[in-house]
């Protein structure tokens, strides 16, 4: 039996590339659809006031462990991203703390601003 090598698909053939593109496009559409549904659900819960009703029955002792259980498996991913540039990771943590603490106590706001200015001065120098 003779094999005709002109009809064997290769990695550069249009049929293989079209099949790979079709798979990629399908996956992206599924991801976009999931994000759209999640965003609309969050919008409806926030706009309807359902969140405030639920928070009467769900306290911080329920929310904190739930967030911890969701966030702990993501630590390795975050550490992998932070490993590429520790200064940007440090700045992100400082800005997150600054934006969280600014509403509670102005003394912490001043300390955080000093730390961020020192970071920026070191980055420029």
Secondary structure, DSSP 8 states (H G I E B T S, - for coil): ----TTSS--TTSHHHHHHHHHHHHHHHHHHHHHHHHHHHHHHHHHHHTHHHHHHHHS-HHHHHHHHHHHHHTTHHHHHHHHHH-HHHHHHHHHHHHHHHHTTT-HHHHHHHHHHHHHHHHHHH-
